[in-house]
Amino acid sequence: MRFPFIAVLATTALVACSPAEEAGPVEMVENAWVRLPAVDGRPAAAYFVLNGGEGGDTLLAIDSERVATVELHETIMEDGAMRMRPIMSADVPPGEAIVFEPGGRHGMLFGVDPEITPGTPLTLNFRFDSGRDVSVDAVTIAAGDSPPFEGGGETDHGAH
């Protein structure tokens, strides 16, 4: 009866001493989605999570072949009202995640290709200060649909 106990103990010790599985590389951009406008000709809004990884970085711009212009914006409280204003970049500190979400930072997409409809992937190209370029296919949803990822909150971009 001692042998099985010793075998289990030895196996447990080997597993405990073996190197842990390394986590895969951190994706720089995750959970990208776009809320399409309720009215044609109005801007859409892009939301996503930026991961700083080991070295951090700074998001400088977003573009897309199917969007005329993409601006980075943030929502602020000003004179007792919520307002949106453009920002030039977004710092992503090492080891941190920066969330672009409704009611906060977001991308405003002006001149979205009319062929982009809910459910059509929209490729967004993220340019970083380090020289890194990251392309992701964002999930597209209709103006009144629930966000496709948790923590997606709500805001009204129709008044923008």
DSSP file with accessible surface (Angstrom, degrees, kcal/mol):
  #  RESIDUE AA STRUCTURE BP1 BP2  ACC     N-H-->O    O-->H-N    N-H-->O    O-->H-N    TCO  KAPPA ALPHA  PHI   PSI    X-CA   Y-CA   Z-CA
    1    1 A M     >        0   0  204      0, 0.0     4,-1.0     0, 0.0     0, 0.0   0.000 360.0 360.0 360.0 -22.5    0.0    0.0    0.0
    2    2 A R  H  >  +     0   0  203      1,-0.2     4,-2.5     2,-0.2     5,-0.2   0.852 360.0  64.4 -70.4 -33.6    3.0    2.3    0.5
    3    3 A F  H  > S+     0   0  164      1,-0.2     4,-2.8     2,-0.2     5,-0.2   0.934 101.3  46.9 -60.1 -50.3    4.0    2.1   -3.2
    4    4 A P  H  > S+     0   0   72      0, 0.0     4,-2.4     0, 0.0    -1,-0.2   0.915 113.2  50.7 -59.5 -37.3    0.9    3.8   -4.6
    5    5 A F  H  X S+     0   0  140     -4,-1.0     4,-2.5     2,-0.2    -2,-0.2   0.938 112.0  46.1 -64.7 -43.2    1.2    6.6   -2.0
    6    6 A I  H  X S+     0   0   89     -4,-2.5     4,-2.8     2,-0.2     5,-0.2   0.906 111.5  52.8 -66.4 -39.0    4.8    7.2   -2.8
    7    7 A A  H  X S+     0   0   38     -4,-2.8     4,-2.5    -5,-0.2    -2,-0.2   0.924 111.1  46.2 -63.0 -42.9    4.1    7.2   -6.5
    8    8 A V  H  X S+     0   0   92     -4,-2.4     4,-2.6    -5,-0.2    -2,-0.2   0.932 113.3  49.5 -65.2 -43.8    1.4    9.8   -6.1
    9    9 A L  H  X S+     0   0  102     -4,-2.5     4,-2.3    -5,-0.2    -2,-0.2   0.929 112.2  47.7 -61.9 -42.8    3.6   11.9   -3.9
   10   10 A A  H  X S+     0   0   50     -4,-2.8     4,-2.3     2,-0.2    -1,-0.2   0.916 111.8  49.8 -65.9 -42.1    6.5   11.7   -6.4
   11   11 A T  H  X S+     0   0   82     -4,-2.5     4,-2.4    -5,-0.2     5,-0.2   0.928 110.5  50.3 -63.2 -43.6    4.2   12.6   -9.3
   12   12 A T  H  X S+     0   0   84     -4,-2.6     4,-2.5     1,-0.2    -2,-0.2   0.918 110.2  50.3 -61.2 -41.9    2.8   15.6   -7.4
   13   13 A A  H  X S+     0   0   52     -4,-2.3     4,-1.8     1,-0.2    -1,-0.2   0.910 110.2  49.9 -64.3 -40.5    6.4   16.8   -6.6
   14   14 A L  H  X S+     0   0  127     -4,-2.3     4,-1.3     2,-0.2    -1,-0.2   0.921 111.7  47.6 -64.6 -42.7    7.4   16.5  -10.3
   15   15 A V  H  < S+     0   0   98     -4,-2.4     3,-0.4     1,-0.2    -2,-0.2   0.926 111.4  51.2 -64.3 -42.2    4.4   18.5  -11.4
   16   16 A A  H  < S+     0   0   83     -4,-2.5    -1,-0.2     1,-0.2    -2,-0.2   0.846 113.8  44.5 -65.2 -31.0    5.0   21.2   -8.7
   17   17 A C  H  < S+     0   0  109     -4,-1.8    -1,-0.2    -5,-0.2    -2,-0.2   0.638  91.7  98.7 -88.7 -15.8    8.6   21.5   -9.8
   18   18 A S  S  < S-     0   0   64     -4,-1.3     3,-0.1    -3,-0.4    -3,-0.0  -0.413  89.0 -92.8 -73.3 150.2    8.0   21.6  -13.6
   19   19 A P        -     0   0  121      0, 0.0    -1,-0.1     0, 0.0     3,-0.1  -0.330  45.1-109.2 -63.6 142.6    7.9   25.0  -15.2
   20   20 A A        -     0   0   88      1,-0.1     2,-0.2    -3,-0.1    -4,-0.0  -0.370  40.2 -93.6 -67.4 151.3    4.5   26.5  -15.5
   21   21 A E        -     0   0  193      1,-0.1     2,-0.3    -3,-0.1    -1,-0.1  -0.443  44.9-120.2 -65.2 133.0    2.9   26.8  -18.9
   22   22 A E        -     0   0  186     -2,-0.2     2,-0.1    -3,-0.1    -1,-0.1  -0.562  24.0-117.4 -76.8 139.4    3.7   30.1  -20.3
   23   23 A A        -     0   0   96     -2,-0.3     3,-0.1     1,-0.1    -1,-0.1  -0.451  36.1-104.2 -70.4 149.3    0.7   32.3  -21.2
   24   24 A G        -     0   0   56      1,-0.2    -1,-0.1    -2,-0.1     3,-0.1  -0.128  53.9 -70.0 -66.0 169.1    0.4   33.1  -24.9
   25   25 A P        -     0   0  121      0, 0.0     2,-0.3     0, 0.0    -1,-0.2  -0.321  55.7-106.6 -62.5 146.0    1.4   36.5  -26.1
   26   26 A V        -     0   0   83     -3,-0.1     2,-0.4     1,-0.1    28,-0.1  -0.589  30.7-123.7 -75.2 129.3   -1.0   39.3  -25.0
   27   27 A E        -     0   0  114     -2,-0.3    24,-0.2     1,-0.1    26,-0.1  -0.603  12.3-145.9 -72.4 130.9   -3.1   40.6  -27.9
   28   28 A M  S    S+     0   0   10     -2,-0.4    23,-2.4     1,-0.2     2,-0.4   0.869  86.4  30.7 -67.1 -37.0   -2.6   44.3  -28.3
   29   29 A V  E    S+A   50   0A   7     21,-0.2     2,-0.3   106,-0.1    21,-0.2  -0.991  75.5 170.9-127.6 128.3   -6.2   44.9  -29.3
   30   30 A E  E     +A   49   0A  78     19,-2.6    19,-2.6    -2,-0.4   106,-0.0  -0.921  53.3  16.6-133.0 160.8   -9.1   42.8  -28.1
   31   31 A N  E    S-     0   0A  75     -2,-0.3     2,-0.3    17,-0.2    -1,-0.1   0.826  71.6-179.1  51.4  43.4  -12.9   42.7  -28.2
   32   32 A A  E     +     0   0A   9    105,-0.1   107,-2.1    16,-0.1     2,-0.3  -0.569   7.6 161.7 -76.6 132.1  -13.2   45.3  -31.0
   33   33 A W  E     -Ab  47 139A   9     14,-2.6    14,-2.9    -2,-0.3     2,-0.4  -0.980  26.2-146.4-148.3 157.1  -16.8   46.1  -32.0
   34   34 A V  E     -Ab  46 140A   0    105,-3.2   107,-2.7    -2,-0.3     2,-0.7  -0.993   6.7-148.8-130.2 128.3  -18.6   48.9  -33.9
   35   35 A R  E     -Ab  45 141A  18     10,-2.7    10,-2.0    -2,-0.4   107,-0.2  -0.882  26.1-140.8 -93.2 114.0  -22.1   50.3  -33.3
   36   36 A L        -     0   0   13    105,-3.0     8,-0.1    -2,-0.7     2,-0.0  -0.381  27.6 -93.3 -72.3 154.9  -23.4   51.4  -36.6
   37   37 A P        -     0   0   39      0, 0.0   106,-0.3     0, 0.0    -1,-0.1  -0.347  17.2-138.8 -71.8 151.0  -25.4   54.6  -36.8
   38   38 A A  S    S+     0   0   88      1,-0.2     2,-0.5   104,-0.1     6,-0.1   0.776  94.1  47.5 -74.6 -26.9  -29.2   54.6  -36.6
   39   39 A V  S >  S-     0   0   91      4,-0.1     3,-1.9   104,-0.0    -1,-0.2  -0.966  96.1-111.4-120.8 128.2  -29.4   57.2  -39.3
   40   40 A D  T 3  S+     0   0  159     -2,-0.5    -2,-0.1     1,-0.2     0, 0.0  -0.234 103.0  29.5 -53.7 141.7  -27.4   56.9  -42.6
   41   41 A G  T 3  S+     0   0   84      1,-0.4    -1,-0.2    71,-0.2    70,-0.1   0.257  94.8 110.6  91.2 -13.8  -24.7   59.5  -42.9
   42   42 A R  S <  S-     0   0   96     -3,-1.9    -1,-0.4     1,-0.1    70,-0.3  -0.537  76.5 -93.6 -87.4 161.6  -24.1   59.8  -39.1
   43   43 A P        -     0   0   12      0, 0.0    67,-0.2     0, 0.0     2,-0.2  -0.385  30.4-138.7 -74.9 153.7  -20.9   58.4  -37.5
   44   44 A A  E     - C   0 109A   1     65,-2.5    65,-2.6    -7,-0.1     2,-0.4  -0.551  18.1-128.3 -95.7 171.0  -20.5   55.0  -36.1
   45   45 A A  E     -AC  35 108A   2    -10,-2.0   -10,-2.7    63,-0.2     2,-0.4  -0.987  12.8-152.8-128.6 136.3  -18.6   54.3  -32.9
   46   46 A A  E     -AC  34 107A   1     61,-3.0    61,-2.4    -2,-0.4     2,-0.3  -0.888  11.9-175.2-110.0 138.5  -15.8   51.8  -32.3
   47   47 A Y  E     +A   33   0A   1    -14,-2.9   -14,-2.6    -2,-0.4     2,-0.3  -0.949  16.3 138.6-131.1 150.6  -15.0   50.2  -28.9
   48   48 A F  E     - D   0 100A   3     52,-1.3    52,-3.3    -2,-0.3     2,-0.4  -0.970  45.1-102.9-173.5 174.7  -12.2   47.9  -27.9
   49   49 A V  E     -AD  30  99A  24    -19,-2.6   -19,-2.6    -2,-0.3     2,-0.5  -0.981  24.8-155.2-120.1 130.7   -9.6   47.0  -25.3
   50   50 A L  E     -AD  29  98A   0     48,-2.9    48,-2.8    -2,-0.4     2,-0.5  -0.916   7.9-154.3-104.4 131.1   -5.9   47.9  -25.6
   51   51 A N  E     - D   0  97A  19    -23,-2.4    46,-0.2    -2,-0.5    41,-0.1  -0.920   8.2-156.2-108.7 129.2   -3.4   45.8  -23.7
   52   52 A G     >  -     0   0    4     44,-3.3     4,-2.5    -2,-0.5     3,-0.4   0.689  26.1-171.3 -75.8 -20.6   -0.1   47.4  -22.7
   53   53 A G  T  4  -     0   0   24     43,-0.3    42,-3.4     1,-0.2    43,-0.2  -0.181  55.9 -37.9  59.2-154.1    1.8   44.1  -22.5
   54   54 A E  T  4 S+     0   0  196     40,-0.2    -1,-0.2     1,-0.2    -2,-0.1   0.847 142.6  29.5 -74.3 -34.8    5.3   44.2  -21.0
   55   55 A G  T  4 S-     0   0   65     -3,-0.4    -2,-0.2     1,-0.1    -1,-0.2   0.571  94.6-139.1-105.8 -10.3    6.5   47.4  -22.6
   56   56 A G     <  -     0   0   20     -4,-2.5     2,-0.3    37,-0.3    -1,-0.1  -0.028  19.7-159.9  71.1 174.2    3.3   49.5  -23.0
   57   57 A D  E     -G   92   0B  21     35,-2.1    35,-3.2    -4,-0.1     2,-0.4  -0.959  16.7-109.0-172.4-179.4    2.7   51.7  -26.0
   58   58 A T  E     -G   91   0B  26     -2,-0.3    71,-2.7    33,-0.2     2,-0.5  -0.992  22.1-134.2-132.6 124.2    0.7   54.6  -27.3
   59   59 A L  E     +GH  90 128B   0     31,-2.9    31,-1.9    -2,-0.4    69,-0.2  -0.662  27.3 173.9 -75.2 124.3   -2.2   54.4  -29.8
   60   60 A L  E     -     0   0B  74     67,-3.0     2,-0.3    -2,-0.5    68,-0.2   0.773  55.6 -16.5-100.0 -37.2   -1.7   57.1  -32.4
   61   61 A A  E     - H   0 127B  20     66,-1.5    66,-2.9    10,-0.1     2,-0.4  -0.993  44.7-143.8-164.5 161.2   -4.5   56.4  -34.9
   62   62 A I  E     + H   0 126B   7      8,-0.3     8,-0.3    -2,-0.3     2,-0.3  -0.989  25.5 169.6-130.2 140.1   -7.0   54.0  -36.3
   63   63 A D  E     - H   0 125B  64     62,-2.1    62,-3.3    -2,-0.4     2,-0.3  -0.924  12.5-167.3-142.5 171.2   -7.9   53.7  -40.0
   64   64 A S    >   -     0   0   14      3,-0.5     3,-1.3    -2,-0.3    60,-0.1  -0.963  30.2-130.8-157.2 143.4   -9.9   51.4  -42.2
   65   65 A E  T 3  S+     0   0  191     -2,-0.3    59,-0.1     1,-0.2    -1,-0.1   0.713 112.2  50.4 -66.2 -18.9  -10.2   50.9  -46.0
   66   66 A R  T 3  S+     0   0   82     57,-0.4    47,-2.9    47,-0.1     2,-0.4   0.195 102.7  67.1-108.0  15.4  -14.0   51.0  -45.5
   67   67 A V  E <   -E  112   0A  13     -3,-1.3    -3,-0.5    45,-0.2    45,-0.2  -1.000  67.0-147.6-136.1 134.1  -14.2   54.2  -43.4
   68   68 A A  E    S+     0   0A  79     43,-1.1     2,-0.3    42,-0.7    43,-0.2   0.948  82.2   0.0 -65.8 -49.1  -13.4   57.7  -44.7
   69   69 A T  E     -E  110   0A  71     41,-2.2    41,-3.1    -6,-0.1     2,-0.4  -1.000  56.8-162.6-145.9 140.0  -12.1   59.0  -41.3
   70   70 A V  E     -E  109   0A  26     -2,-0.3     2,-0.4    -8,-0.3    -8,-0.3  -0.995  13.2-173.4-123.9 126.5  -11.6   57.7  -37.8
   71   71 A E  E     -E  108   0A  76     37,-2.4    37,-3.3    -2,-0.4     2,-0.4  -0.941  22.9-128.6-116.1 144.0  -11.1   60.0  -34.8
   72   72 A L  E     +EF 107  87A  10     15,-0.5    15,-2.6    -2,-0.4     2,-0.3  -0.759  37.4 177.3 -86.7 134.0  -10.2   59.1  -31.3
   73   73 A H  E     -EF 106  86A   4     33,-3.1    33,-2.4    -2,-0.4     2,-0.3  -0.910  19.8-158.5-133.3 162.1  -12.6   60.7  -28.8
   74   74 A E  E     - F   0  85A  43     11,-2.2    11,-2.3    -2,-0.3     2,-0.5  -0.972  19.7-127.6-136.7 152.6  -13.3   60.8  -25.1
   75   75 A T  E     + F   0  84A  23     -2,-0.3     2,-0.3     9,-0.2     9,-0.2  -0.873  34.0 175.5-100.2 131.0  -16.5   61.7  -23.2
   76   76 A I  E     - F   0  83A  33      7,-3.3     7,-3.1    -2,-0.5     2,-0.6  -0.911  35.1-113.8-131.8 160.1  -16.0   64.3  -20.5
   77   77 A M  E     + F   0  82A 124     -2,-0.3     2,-0.4     5,-0.2     5,-0.2  -0.854  43.1 169.0 -92.9 123.2  -18.3   66.2  -18.0
   78   78 A E  E >   - F   0  81A  83      3,-3.3     3,-1.7    -2,-0.6    -2,-0.0  -0.977  63.7 -13.0-142.1 124.0  -18.2   69.9  -19.0
   79   79 A D  T 3  S-     0   0  148     -2,-0.4     3,-0.1     1,-0.3    -1,-0.1   0.880 128.7 -53.5  53.4  39.9  -20.5   72.7  -17.6
   80   80 A G  T 3  S+     0   0   75      1,-0.2     2,-0.3     0, 0.0    -1,-0.3   0.576 122.0  95.7  76.6   9.7  -22.8   70.0  -16.1
   81   81 A A  E <  S-F   78   0A  33     -3,-1.7    -3,-3.3    -5,-0.0     2,-0.4  -0.969  77.6-113.1-133.3 149.0  -23.2   68.1  -19.4
   82   82 A M  E     +F   77   0A 109     -2,-0.3     2,-0.3    -5,-0.2    -5,-0.2  -0.664  43.5 175.0 -77.8 129.4  -21.5   65.1  -21.0
   83   83 A R  E     -F   76   0A 115     -7,-3.1    -7,-3.3    -2,-0.4     2,-0.4  -0.953  24.9-133.1-134.2 156.2  -19.6   66.1  -24.1
   84   84 A M  E     +F   75   0A  51     -2,-0.3    -9,-0.2    -9,-0.2    21,-0.0  -0.876  24.2 177.2-109.3 142.9  -17.3   64.4  -26.5
   85   85 A R  E     -F   74   0A 118    -11,-2.3   -11,-2.2    -2,-0.4     2,-0.0  -0.993  32.0-103.5-142.0 149.8  -13.9   65.8  -27.6
   86   86 A P  E     -F   73   0A  84      0, 0.0     2,-0.3     0, 0.0   -13,-0.3  -0.356  29.9-159.6 -68.1 148.8  -11.2   64.5  -29.9
   87   87 A I  E     -F   72   0A  30    -15,-2.6   -15,-0.5     1,-0.1     3,-0.1  -0.943  15.3-142.1-124.5 152.2   -8.0   63.2  -28.4
   88   88 A M  S    S-     0   0  165     -2,-0.3     2,-0.3     1,-0.2    -1,-0.1   0.761  75.4 -15.8 -85.6 -27.3   -4.7   62.9  -30.2
   89   89 A S        -     0   0   49    -17,-0.0     2,-0.4     2,-0.0   -29,-0.2  -0.959  56.1-126.7-163.7 174.9   -3.5   59.5  -28.8
   90   90 A A  E     -G   59   0B   4    -31,-1.9   -31,-2.9    -2,-0.3     2,-0.2  -0.946  19.9-140.8-141.4 115.6   -4.0   57.1  -25.9
   91   91 A D  E     -G   58   0B 107     -2,-0.4   -33,-0.2   -33,-0.2   -39,-0.1  -0.564  10.4-163.4 -74.1 138.1   -1.2   55.9  -23.6
   92   92 A V  E     -G   57   0B   3    -35,-3.2   -35,-2.1    -2,-0.2     3,-0.1  -0.911  16.1-145.8-123.1  98.8   -1.3   52.2  -22.7
   93   93 A P    >   -     0   0   44      0, 0.0     3,-1.9     0, 0.0   -41,-0.3  -0.226  34.0 -82.4 -64.3 154.5    0.9   51.6  -19.7
   94   94 A P  T 3  S+     0   0   78      0, 0.0   -40,-0.2     0, 0.0   -41,-0.1  -0.274 114.3   9.1 -55.8 136.3    2.9   48.3  -19.3
   95   95 A G  T 3  S+     0   0   71    -42,-3.4     2,-0.3     1,-0.2   -41,-0.1   0.501 108.9 107.6  74.0   3.8    0.8   45.6  -17.8
   96   96 A E    <   -     0   0  107     -3,-1.9   -44,-3.3   -43,-0.2     2,-0.4  -0.773  59.0-140.5-113.7 160.8   -2.5   47.6  -18.0
   97   97 A A  E     -D   51   0A  53     -2,-0.3     2,-0.5   -46,-0.2   -46,-0.2  -0.965  10.1-156.4-117.5 133.9   -5.6   47.4  -20.2
   98   98 A I  E     -D   50   0A  18    -48,-2.8   -48,-2.9    -2,-0.4     2,-0.5  -0.961  12.9-148.7-110.9 124.5   -7.3   50.6  -21.4
   99   99 A V  E     -D   49   0A  64     -2,-0.5     2,-0.7   -50,-0.2     6,-0.4  -0.817   8.5-160.4-100.7 126.1  -10.9   50.1  -22.3
  100  100 A F  E     +D   48   0A   2    -52,-3.3   -52,-1.3    -2,-0.5     6,-0.2  -0.939  37.4 152.3 -99.1 114.4  -12.6   52.2  -25.0
  101  101 A E    >   -     0   0   81      4,-0.8     3,-2.2    -2,-0.7    52,-0.1  -0.930  52.0 -70.7-144.6 161.1  -16.3   51.9  -24.2
  102  102 A P  T 3  S+     0   0   11      0, 0.0    52,-0.2     0, 0.0     3,-0.1  -0.279 121.8  23.7 -54.9 135.1  -19.6   53.7  -24.5
  103  103 A G  T 3  S+     0   0   37      1,-0.3     2,-0.1    50,-0.1     3,-0.1   0.439 127.5  47.7  86.2   1.1  -19.6   56.7  -22.3
  104  104 A G  S <  S-     0   0   17     -3,-2.2    -1,-0.3     1,-0.3     2,-0.1  -0.342 108.8 -14.6-137.7-139.4  -15.8   56.9  -22.3
  105  105 A R  S    S+     0   0   84     -6,-0.4    -4,-0.8   -31,-0.2    -1,-0.3  -0.458  71.2 149.3 -72.0 148.6  -13.0   56.8  -24.8
  106  106 A H  E     - E   0  73A   0    -33,-2.4   -33,-3.1    -6,-0.2     2,-0.4  -0.971  45.7-103.4-166.2 168.0  -14.0   55.5  -28.3
  107  107 A G  E     -CE  46  72A   0    -61,-2.4   -61,-3.0    -2,-0.3     2,-0.5  -0.894  26.6-147.0-102.3 135.6  -13.3   55.8  -32.0
  108  108 A M  E     -CE  45  71A   0    -37,-3.3   -37,-2.4    -2,-0.4     2,-0.7  -0.928  10.8-156.0-103.1 124.9  -15.7   57.8  -34.2
  109  109 A L  E     -CE  44  70A   0    -65,-2.6   -65,-2.5    -2,-0.5     2,-0.4  -0.899   9.5-169.6-107.4 111.2  -16.0   56.4  -37.7
  110  110 A F  E     + E   0  69A  60    -41,-3.1   -41,-2.2    -2,-0.7   -42,-0.7  -0.854  67.4  15.5-102.7 135.2  -17.1   59.0  -40.3
  111  111 A G  E    S-     0   0A  53     -2,-0.4   -43,-1.1   -43,-0.2     2,-0.2   0.930  77.1-169.4  72.8  48.3  -18.1   57.9  -43.8
  112  112 A V  E     - E   0  67A  31     -3,-0.4   -45,-0.2   -70,-0.3    -1,-0.2  -0.508  35.4 -98.8 -71.2 134.1  -18.6   54.1  -43.2
  113  113 A D    >   -     0   0   43    -47,-2.9     3,-2.3    -2,-0.2    -1,-0.1  -0.301  28.8-133.2 -49.9 126.2  -19.0   52.1  -46.4
  114  114 A P  T 3  S+     0   0  119      0, 0.0    -1,-0.2     0, 0.0    -2,-0.1   0.689 102.4  69.7 -63.8 -14.7  -22.8   51.6  -46.8
  115  115 A E  T 3  S+     0   0  144    -49,-0.1     2,-0.7     2,-0.0    -2,-0.1   0.608  76.0  96.8 -77.1 -10.7  -22.2   47.9  -47.5
  116  116 A I    <   +     0   0   10     -3,-2.3     6,-0.1   -50,-0.1     3,-0.0  -0.718  55.1 164.7 -79.8 114.5  -21.2   47.5  -43.8
  117  117 A T    >   -     0   0   71     -2,-0.7     3,-2.8     1,-0.1    23,-0.1  -0.814  49.7 -61.6-124.4 165.8  -24.3   46.2  -42.1
  118  118 A P  T 3  S+     0   0   70      0, 0.0    23,-0.2     0, 0.0    -1,-0.1  -0.241 127.0  22.7 -51.7 130.0  -24.8   44.5  -38.7
  119  119 A G  T 3  S+     0   0   63     21,-1.9    22,-0.1     1,-0.3    -3,-0.0   0.215  91.5 120.3  95.7 -13.1  -22.8   41.3  -38.7
  120  120 A T    <   -     0   0   36     -3,-2.8    -1,-0.3    19,-0.1    18,-0.0  -0.735  67.9-122.4 -82.9 121.7  -20.4   42.4  -41.4
  121  121 A P        -     0   0   77      0, 0.0     2,-0.5     0, 0.0    18,-0.2  -0.375  22.7-155.5 -62.5 142.8  -16.8   42.3  -40.0
  122  122 A L  E     - I   0 138B   0     16,-2.0    16,-3.0    -6,-0.1     2,-0.4  -0.974  10.8-136.8-123.4 115.1  -15.1   45.7  -40.3
  123  123 A T  E     - I   0 137B  60     -2,-0.5     2,-0.4    14,-0.3   -57,-0.4  -0.596  21.2-169.5 -75.2 124.4  -11.3   45.6  -40.4
  124  124 A L  E     - I   0 136B   0     12,-3.0    12,-2.4    -2,-0.4     2,-0.6  -0.954  10.3-149.6-114.1 134.9   -9.7   48.3  -38.2
  125  125 A N  E     -HI  63 135B  36    -62,-3.3   -62,-2.1    -2,-0.4     2,-0.5  -0.931   9.9-159.2-108.4 119.1   -6.0   49.1  -38.4
  126  126 A F  E     -HI  62 134B   0      8,-3.7     8,-2.6    -2,-0.6     2,-0.5  -0.852   2.9-158.9-101.2 127.4   -4.5   50.3  -35.2
  127  127 A R  E     -HI  61 133B 110    -66,-2.9   -67,-3.0    -2,-0.5   -66,-1.5  -0.923   9.5-163.7-110.2 129.8   -1.2   52.3  -35.4
  128  128 A F  E >   -H   59   0B   6      4,-2.5     3,-2.1    -2,-0.5   -69,-0.2  -0.768  31.7-116.5-114.2 156.3    1.1   52.5  -32.3
  129  129 A D  T 3  S+     0   0  110    -71,-2.7   -70,-0.1    -2,-0.3    -1,-0.1   0.797 112.2  65.1 -58.5 -30.6    4.0   54.8  -31.4
  130  130 A S  T 3  S-     0   0   78    -72,-0.2    -1,-0.3     2,-0.1     3,-0.1   0.589 121.3-105.7 -69.6  -9.6    6.3   51.8  -31.3
  131  131 A G  S <  S+     0   0   57     -3,-2.1     2,-0.2     1,-0.4    -2,-0.1   0.319  77.0 139.5  97.7  -6.2    5.8   51.4  -35.0
  132  132 A R        -     0   0  126     -5,-0.1    -4,-2.5     2,-0.0     2,-0.4  -0.515  35.9-162.2 -74.3 135.4    3.6   48.4  -34.5
  133  133 A D  E     -I  127   0B 111     -2,-0.2     2,-0.4    -6,-0.2    -6,-0.2  -0.984   5.7-170.8-117.3 132.3    0.4   48.1  -36.7
  134  134 A V  E     -I  126   0B  21     -8,-2.6    -8,-3.7    -2,-0.4     2,-0.5  -0.990   4.7-163.0-127.5 125.8   -2.4   45.8  -35.6
  135  135 A S  E     +I  125   0B  75     -2,-0.4     2,-0.3   -10,-0.2   -10,-0.2  -0.923  14.2 174.0-108.8 133.0   -5.4   44.9  -37.8
  136  136 A V  E     -I  124   0B  28    -12,-2.4   -12,-3.0    -2,-0.5     2,-0.8  -0.969  33.4-123.4-134.4 150.7   -8.5   43.4  -36.2
  137  137 A D  E     -I  123   0B 105     -2,-0.3     2,-0.3   -14,-0.2   -14,-0.3  -0.863  32.8-149.7 -92.9 111.8  -11.9   42.5  -37.6
  138  138 A A  E     -I  122   0B   1    -16,-3.0   -16,-2.0    -2,-0.8     2,-0.3  -0.593  14.1-119.4 -82.5 143.3  -14.4   44.3  -35.4
  139  139 A V  E     -b   33   0A  63   -107,-2.1  -105,-3.2    -2,-0.3     2,-0.4  -0.620  29.7-145.6 -74.7 135.4  -17.9   42.9  -34.8
  140  140 A T  E     +b   34   0A   4     -2,-0.3   -21,-1.9  -107,-0.2     2,-0.3  -0.894  19.8 178.7-109.3 139.4  -20.6   45.3  -36.2
  141  141 A I  E     -b   35   0A  14   -107,-2.7  -105,-3.0    -2,-0.4     2,-0.1  -0.923  31.4 -99.8-132.5 161.0  -24.0   45.7  -34.5
  142  142 A A    >   -     0   0   29     -2,-0.3     3,-1.5  -107,-0.2  -104,-0.1  -0.320  44.1 -99.6 -74.8 162.2  -27.1   47.9  -35.2
  143  143 A A  T 3  S+     0   0   34      1,-0.3  -105,-0.1  -106,-0.3    -1,-0.1   0.843 120.9  39.8 -53.3 -39.5  -27.6   51.1  -33.2
  144  144 A G  T 3  S+     0   0   76      2,-0.1    -1,-0.3  -106,-0.0     2,-0.1   0.488  92.1 110.1 -94.6   0.1  -30.1   49.5  -30.8
  145  145 A D  S <  S-     0   0   77     -3,-1.5    -4,-0.1     1,-0.1     0, 0.0  -0.353  74.1-103.7 -76.8 156.3  -28.4   46.1  -30.3
  146  146 A S        -     0   0   99      1,-0.1    -1,-0.1    -2,-0.1    -4,-0.1  -0.458  47.7 -90.7 -73.3 147.5  -26.7   45.1  -27.0
  147  147 A P        -     0   0   29      0, 0.0     5,-0.1     0, 0.0    -1,-0.1  -0.270  29.2-134.0 -57.6 143.5  -22.8   45.2  -27.0
  148  148 A P  S    S+     0   0   53      0, 0.0     2,-0.3     0, 0.0    -2,-0.1   0.618  86.8  51.5 -77.1 -12.5  -21.3   41.9  -28.1
  149  149 A F  S >  S-     0   0   60   -118,-0.1     3,-0.7     1,-0.0  -116,-0.0  -0.942  95.3 -97.1-125.5 149.2  -18.8   41.8  -25.2
  150  150 A E  T 3  S+     0   0  198     -2,-0.3    -1,-0.0     1,-0.2     0, 0.0  -0.209 106.8  33.2 -60.1 152.3  -19.3   42.2  -21.5
  151  151 A G  T 3  S+     0   0   60     -4,-0.1    -1,-0.2     1,-0.0     0, 0.0   0.683  77.5 133.7  76.1  19.0  -18.7   45.7  -20.0
  152  152 A G    <   -     0   0    8     -3,-0.7    -2,-0.1    -5,-0.1    -1,-0.0   0.554  38.0-175.6 -83.2  -9.1  -20.0   47.3  -23.2
  153  153 A G        -     0   0   43    -52,-0.1     2,-0.3     1,-0.1   -50,-0.1   0.350  23.2 -94.7  41.6-177.2  -22.3   49.9  -21.5
  154  154 A E        +     0   0  115    -52,-0.2     2,-0.3   -53,-0.1    -1,-0.1  -0.966  41.3 158.9-134.0 150.5  -24.5   52.2  -23.5
  155  155 A T        -     0   0   46     -2,-0.3     2,-0.7   -53,-0.1   -51,-0.0  -0.967  38.8-112.2-160.4 163.2  -24.3   55.7  -24.8
  156  156 A D        +     0   0  113     -2,-0.3     3,-0.3     1,-0.1    -2,-0.0  -0.883  31.0 168.8-106.2 110.9  -26.1   57.8  -27.5
  157  157 A H    >   +     0   0   15     -2,-0.7     3,-1.2     1,-0.2    -1,-0.1   0.430  61.6  89.7 -96.1  -1.9  -23.8   58.7  -30.4
  158  158 A G  T 3  S+     0   0   44      1,-0.3    -1,-0.2  -116,-0.1    -2,-0.0   0.816  85.9  52.2 -64.3 -26.3  -26.7   59.9  -32.5
  159  159 A A  T 3         0   0   85     -3,-0.3    -1,-0.3     0, 0.0    -2,-0.1   0.516 360.0 360.0 -87.3  -3.0  -26.4   63.4  -31.0
  160  160 A H    <         0   0   64     -3,-1.2    -3,-0.1  -117,-0.1   -77,-0.0  -0.363 360.0 360.0 -70.9 360.0  -22.7   63.6  -31.9
